[in-house]
């Protein structure tokens, strides 16, 4: 029974993982599923302590996502306000892009929203077109790395959870 639960849980968590790439809270929804499994009964050896540990991983994913965009912008030469513009632009771009491409437009929207938001703020700050574009590319690549980092922590949550459940079958 633990094998079936493990495979089912893995499929559900894998589907939720993709929400991270759409700038939605996939890791937190995975955590909610794990909490629901424990609440319904400690099936597969999952415990509240394990859910707490996965919560720390989900939090780490958020920190990685945020810090990657900040560091990317800084490396590109963005100011603090330019970085803030990149973050706001990323959120707005993800929301505006979501209706397109079956939701996949939010990925492009988030990435280019980071670029546009940072670029606009840097131009408002009277930076040259060239310097604003360099800062914006830093925000773009930082946001890209942040999405990958957050998805990677989600993958770790899946592997650890499924491994824990399936190991109870042995």
Secondary structure, 3 states (H helix, E strand, C coil): CHHHHHHHHHHHHHHHHHHHHCCCCHHHHHHHHHHHHHHHCCHHHCCHHHHHHHHHHHHHHHHHHHHHHHHHHHHHCCCHHHHHHHHHHHHHHHHHHCCCHHHCHHHHHHHHHHHHHHHHHHHHCCCCHHHHHHHHHHHHHHHHHHHHHHHHHHHHHHHHHHHHHHHCCC
